[in-house]
Amino acid sequence: MKSKVAFFGVFTALALIFSYIESLIPFQFGIPGVKLGVANLIIVTALYKMELKETYLLSVVRVLVSGFLFGNYFSILYSLAGGLLSLSVMALLKKQGGFSVMGVSVAGGVFHNIGQLAVAMLVVETYSVMYYLPVLLIAGLITGFLIGAVSAEVLKRLGNIHF
């Protein structure tokens, strides 16, 4: 039990460090709101190395703490919606099997953006933000691919270690 708490703490700290680093580096893809999502590397890794309920808790804790430290209420709202939808889709695909880590991560990247877009429609009370969907889908594919490639390598190096 103590080791589970310790690993959870390490994963949380890593996710927060990655969130902080990402907040410092101005990754501008020319698209408002699009970022690489480096902290999602920890979530994808946790999905394969921790129990699902712990991975959900990790995701929520990361979003809340990084939002309070580096963001605002709206960033928490958008990140929570995107993160929980993304994790749910990734968990479902992982459970079904037949998907590589990269495939799971790509789906996570796409659905993260869909979750955020759904919240944006509620916040601005209009469906007109849907014009942004194609751009967000492409961004989700690219960032999901990059995070998936790194996650697959991390998981390969971690081997049979489970937390």
C-alpha positions as CSV (number, residue, x, y, z in Angstrom):
1,M,0.0,0.0,0.0
2,K,2.8,2.4,0.9
3,S,4.5,1.8,-2.5
4,K,1.2,2.6,-4.3
5,V,0.9,5.9,-2.5
6,A,4.6,6.7,-3.3
7,F,4.2,5.8,-7.0
8,F,1.0,7.9,-7.1
9,G,2.9,10.8,-5.7
10,V,5.7,10.4,-8.2
11,F,3.3,10.2,-11.1
12,T,1.4,13.3,-9.8
13,A,4.6,15.2,-9.3
14,L,5.8,14.3,-12.8
15,A,2.5,15.4,-14.4
16,L,2.6,18.7,-12.5
17,I,6.2,19.3,-13.6
18,F,5.4,18.6,-17.2
19,S,2.3,20.9,-16.9
20,Y,4.6,23.6,-15.5
21,I,7.2,23.2,-18.2
22,E,4.6,23.4,-20.8
23,S,3.1,26.5,-19.3
24,L,6.6,28.1,-19.5
25,I,7.4,27.2,-23.1
26,P,5.3,29.1,-25.6
27,F,4.3,26.2,-28.0
28,Q,2.5,28.2,-30.5
29,F,1.0,26.1,-33.3
30,G,-0.8,29.1,-34.7
31,I,-4.0,27.7,-33.3
32,P,-5.5,29.2,-30.1
33,G,-5.7,26.8,-27.2
34,V,-3.8,24.0,-28.9
35,K,-0.8,22.6,-27.0
36,L,1.2,19.5,-27.0
37,G,-0.2,18.1,-23.7
38,V,3.1,16.7,-22.4
39,A,1.5,15.9,-19.0
40,N,-0.7,13.4,-20.9
41,L,2.4,11.3,-21.3
42,I,2.0,10.5,-17.6
43,I,-1.7,9.7,-17.9
44,V,-1.1,7.3,-20.8
45,T,1.7,5.6,-18.9
46,A,-0.5,5.4,-15.8
47,L,-3.3,3.9,-17.9
48,Y,-1.0,0.9,-18.6
49,K,0.8,0.7,-15.3
50,M,-1.8,1.6,-12.6
51,E,-5.4,0.6,-11.8
52,L,-8.0,2.5,-13.8
53,K,-9.5,4.2,-10.7
54,E,-6.1,5.4,-9.7
55,T,-5.5,6.7,-13.2
56,Y,-8.8,8.7,-13.1
57,L,-7.8,10.1,-9.7
58,L,-4.4,11.0,-11.0
59,S,-6.0,12.8,-14.0
60,V,-8.4,14.8,-11.8
61,V,-5.7,15.7,-9.3
62,R,-3.3,16.8,-12.1
63,V,-6.0,19.0,-13.7
64,L,-7.1,20.6,-10.5
65,V,-3.6,21.3,-9.0
66,S,-2.1,22.5,-12.3
67,G,-5.2,24.6,-13.0
68,F,-5.0,26.3,-9.6
69,L,-1.2,26.8,-10.0
70,F,-0.9,27.7,-13.6
71,G,-4.4,28.4,-15.0
72,N,-7.8,29.6,-14.0
73,Y,-11.3,28.4,-13.5
74,F,-12.0,28.0,-17.2
75,S,-8.7,26.2,-17.8
76,I,-9.8,23.7,-15.1
77,L,-13.2,23.3,-16.6
78,Y,-11.9,22.7,-20.1
79,S,-9.1,20.4,-19.0
80,L,-11.3,18.4,-16.8
81,A,-13.9,17.8,-19.5
82,G,-11.3,17.0,-22.1
83,G,-9.2,14.9,-19.7
84,L,-12.0,12.7,-18.4
85,L,-13.5,12.1,-21.8
86,S,-10.1,11.3,-23.2
87,L,-9.2,8.9,-20.4
88,S,-12.6,7.2,-20.7
89,V,-12.2,6.6,-24.4
90,M,-8.6,5.4,-23.9
91,A,-9.6,3.0,-21.2
92,L,-12.3,1.6,-23.4
93,L,-10.0,1.1,-26.3
94,K,-7.3,-0.4,-24.1
95,K,-9.8,-2.8,-22.6
96,Q,-11.2,-3.9,-26.0
97,G,-7.7,-4.7,-27.2
98,G,-6.4,-4.5,-30.7
99,F,-5.1,-1.0,-30.3
100,S,-1.5,0.0,-29.8
101,V,-0.4,2.5,-27.2
102,M,-0.1,5.0,-30.0
103,G,-3.6,4.3,-31.3
104,V,-5.0,4.7,-27.8
105,S,-3.1,7.9,-27.4
106,V,-4.3,9.3,-30.7
107,A,-7.9,8.6,-29.7
108,G,-7.2,10.3,-26.4
109,G,-5.9,13.4,-28.1
110,V,-8.9,13.6,-30.4
111,F,-11.4,13.1,-27.7
112,H,-9.6,15.5,-25.3
113,N,-10.3,18.2,-27.9
114,I,-13.9,17.0,-28.4
115,G,-14.5,17.3,-24.7
116,Q,-13.1,20.8,-24.6
117,L,-15.2,21.8,-27.6
118,A,-18.3,20.5,-25.9
119,V,-17.6,22.6,-22.9
120,A,-16.9,25.6,-25.1
121,M,-20.3,25.2,-26.7
122,L,-21.9,25.2,-23.3
123,V,-19.9,28.2,-22.1
124,V,-20.6,30.4,-25.1
125,E,-24.1,29.0,-25.5
126,T,-23.8,28.5,-29.3
127,Y,-22.9,25.7,-31.7
128,S,-21.0,28.1,-33.9
129,V,-17.7,27.0,-32.3
130,M,-18.1,23.7,-34.2
131,Y,-16.4,25.3,-37.1
132,Y,-13.2,24.7,-35.1
133,L,-13.8,20.9,-35.0
134,P,-11.7,20.0,-38.0
135,V,-8.7,22.0,-36.8
136,L,-9.0,20.4,-33.3
137,L,-9.3,16.9,-34.8
138,I,-6.1,17.4,-36.7
139,A,-4.3,18.8,-33.7
140,G,-5.6,15.9,-31.5
141,L,-4.2,13.4,-34.1
142,I,-0.8,15.0,-34.2
143,T,-0.4,15.6,-30.5
144,G,-1.9,12.1,-29.7
145,F,0.6,10.6,-32.1
146,L,3.6,12.4,-30.5
147,I,2.5,11.6,-26.9
148,G,1.7,8.0,-28.0
149,A,5.2,7.5,-29.5
150,V,6.9,8.7,-26.4
151,S,4.5,6.8,-24.1
152,A,5.2,3.6,-26.1
153,E,8.9,4.0,-25.5
154,V,8.5,4.8,-21.8
155,L,6.3,1.7,-21.4
156,K,8.8,-0.4,-23.2
157,R,11.6,0.8,-20.9
158,L,9.4,0.2,-17.8
159,G,8.8,-3.4,-18.8
160,N,6.8,-5.5,-16.5
161,I,6.8,-3.0,-13.6
162,H,3.3,-2.2,-12.4
163,F,2.5,0.4,-9.8
